[in-house]
Amino acid sequence: MPTITAFKNDFEGLLGRGIAEPELQSLLGLCKAELKSMDEATGEMRIELTDTNRPDLWCIEGVARQMRAALGSGIGDYGFFGSPPGADRRIVVDPSLMGIRPFIAGFEAEGISVTSESLKGIIEVQEKLCEAYGRRRKSIAIGVYNSGKISWPVNYDAVNPEGWSFTPLGCAVPMTLREILQRHPKGVEYGGILAGLGEYPILYDAEGLTLSFPPIINSRDLGEVSVGDASLFVEATGTDQRQVIHALAIMAANMADRGGRITRCTVDYPFDTPLGRSVATPCDVAGHVDLDPALLSRSLGIEAGPEEIADALVRYGLRVERPGQALRVYPPPFRADYMHPCDAVEDFAISRGFAAFEPEMPSDFTVGGLSREADFEDAARELLAGFGFEETFSNVLTSTDALRSKMHIPPGGVVEIENAMSATFAAARDSIIPCLLDVESVSIKAAYPHRIFEVGEVCAIERKGGAVASATRVAAAALVADGRVSFSDLHSYLALLLHYLGADPVLAPCERPFLIPGRAAEILARGRKVGVMGEIHPAVLDDWGVKTPAAAFEIDLTALMAAVQSGTAAES
């Protein structure tokens, strides 16, 4: 879980008053956090968050903001989200970036007093948003600059890595973009993000001076912020516009909390984006939900009227209107986590305080136990582990790219998330094999052979008559990667697994885009189709970055158990 490091005097400045440690401990519950340590001599605090669904709380500014609301001071005035952008504050995007790193957002903060403590806070939230929320800078990278040195407009372009040079932070001599990736520590660490690209992103001002080489490193000339600076320019680039806008909104709120006057920038795109071709940033990323008091009472097991609900939500920093029987709840403009009325229910419970809920003992005594399905899944796990396979655990939500294009499967046919916050979690997986390939792609330095498996949920689209629905099923998949792996090697494991699960497999030739033709088979058990197996196509391995031949099988355990049970019933 994220851990925030901050100084007590800086925190109290953001809070607007002093605070003793017991009160701090109590109020941290509002932020799903707890105080891990405090150095009395230096005032340095370590605060650990116990939940990660709110990136705006991954910083000392966000924690202080949430506490201000509870203490009656309000979260702050963020009216700049609706103000017109600065007339000359423009960021011009070049068409060549569309297939590289297309999205950018920015703003200017004037009147901010950069101290050593606040600079550490700015750097910490910048790193946390880029590393955790931005997937180690793949989908978000943030740069902060002394805006007094910048000539507008700012240009966002893609250039030849050999034909552009500047002096990066931490260096004394200019380097080309290629040399930065090869020799600079940040280039070595993050250069893989740009692997395979013919041109690299670059950010420069109207005089041609380099601001940064996103997502790698800022320039030493314009990209270095020092104690005493009073005017900052903040930008975020990335591959997911919604994430870029959200991260920048958080940074803008933080700068405003530190006394900055925020001026929005206009981003001019030469291509269509989800927000249009001309986008003023930062943007309000929050929507609203309509909350029925009956839903809240039913969900929490209490009776709460509209007035009590509204009061608690306002104390949590939300705005509440009453257009009718329901409450319309508006989160602050930097919160993108409101997707359902239950989000407002959770905020009410946190604001009211969990200690205010009276515990209720169960009225019925029951003895729990595993279902037959769970026993069947566990048997598959134990068998595969006994065969020498290592178990992996992956998210059920993944990207459509992983499920389709990287598997060479035509688009469509997957359950997609309508309001996904990230392309990384935009679809429910319908197969576990892509997840195993993802694990294999980051395991190439481990000694071979690799034998990995996973048993978990998959989500399939089902059509019944004219209706379309989704069904959650359980699957087991295994992958072997080795220089000499073959179809026969994998078949031996499959045959033994199904034998112990109560059904001997029958193989039938089939074609799958991600398997080598002639080395792919459909798996049948007791006359039912229950899975597929074969050798992974070399082109698919290349797309995943896997350098060693691999073979895999996947079994629908839900279908297999039904086949085993029907066969057992027929025999009896």
ABEGO torsion letter per residue (X at the ends): XBBBBBBAAAAAAAAGBBBBAAAAAAAAAAAGBBBABBBAAAGBBBBBBABAABAAAABAAAAAAAAAAAAGAEAEBAAAAABBBBAABBBBBBAAAAAABABBBBBBBBGBBBBAAAAAAAAAAAAAAAAAAAGGGAABBBBBBBAAABBOBBBBBBBBAAABBBBBBGBABBBBAAAAAAABAAAAAAAAAABGBABBBBBBBAAGBBABBOAABBBAAAABBBBGBABBBBBBBEABAAAAAAAAAAAAAAAAAAGBBBBBBBBBBABBBAAEABBBOBBBABBBBBBBAAAAAAAAGBBBBAAAAAAAAAAAGBBBBBABABBBBBBBAABAABABAAAAAAAAAAAAEAAABBBBBBABBBBBBBBAAAAAAAAAAAAAAAAGBBBBBBBABBBAAAAAAAAGBBBEGBBBBAABABAABABBBABAAAAAAAAAAAAAABBOBBBBBBBBBBBBBBBBEABBBBBBBBBBBBBBBBAABBAAAAAAAAAAAAAAAGBBBBBBBBBBAABBBGABBBBBBGGBBAEBBEBBBAAAAAAAGBABBBBBBBBBAAAAAAAAAAAAAAAX
